[in-house]
Amino acid sequence: MRFDFEQQFTLWMEALVSAEVNPRRRELLLKGLGHGSVEFLRQIWFPIVGHFDHLQPEWEVRDFGNGYRYIDFAYLPGGRKGAIEVHGFASHARDLDVRRFKDLCYRQGYLGLDDWTFLPVAYPAIMDEPKHCQQIVLSFIGKFLAVDVHASLDWLEAETVRLARRLLRPFTPDELCAHLRITKQHSRRLLSKLVELKILKVASGTVRYRTYQLIY
């Protein structure tokens, strides 16, 4: 059964708190996420991804001054490191003094030097331009998808997965036909198998499947 956002969000946060052994981060998680972070998940992340796998809120990192900093969201698929920061307009624009501006630059610099891929997201954009934000987040996720595909797939199946990774949006059997130069019947067999393998999912269509996309 597919849970709605509120149910899945609550279960996810409870599991994070239960599993966390670091008292500093556990205290932050118990306080709950800020409004901007929750709206990012509600308006942007969950509608396009559908789950919170590999996503860690309030992730603790050490800076070069041997202090602690916390990333709004760390995206950690397969040991790779992505950082998402939600910037509120008031705290990052109107009220940004010289000291805080320098600290913000240092913060982003530390992450870059430690091989993090950094994505800043403006809170006003979440509320005013969610579709644009969703496309940027999909592109961010795409950077973490492995170039290689599973060795058990044949070359047509593997190329279908690569196409899905490049597009980062739902695509039709007709698009796959044109890309692979195969019949529509063949393309539907390929897509059905990849859905069974839980590599792709049906993005639209009930009786007759129409579009497919990658499972992130």
Secondary structure, DSSP 8 states (H G I E B T S, - for coil): ----HHHHHHHHHHHHHHH---HHHHHHHHH---HHHHHIIIIIIHHHH-S-TTEEEEEEEE-TTS-EEEEEEEE-GGG--EEEEEE-HIIIIIT--HHHHHHHHHHHHHHHHTT-EEEEEEHHHHHH-HHHHHHHHHHHHHTTS-SS--TTS-HHHHHHHHHHHHH-S-B-HHHHHHHHT--HHHHHHHHHHHHHTTSEEEEE-SSS--EEEE--
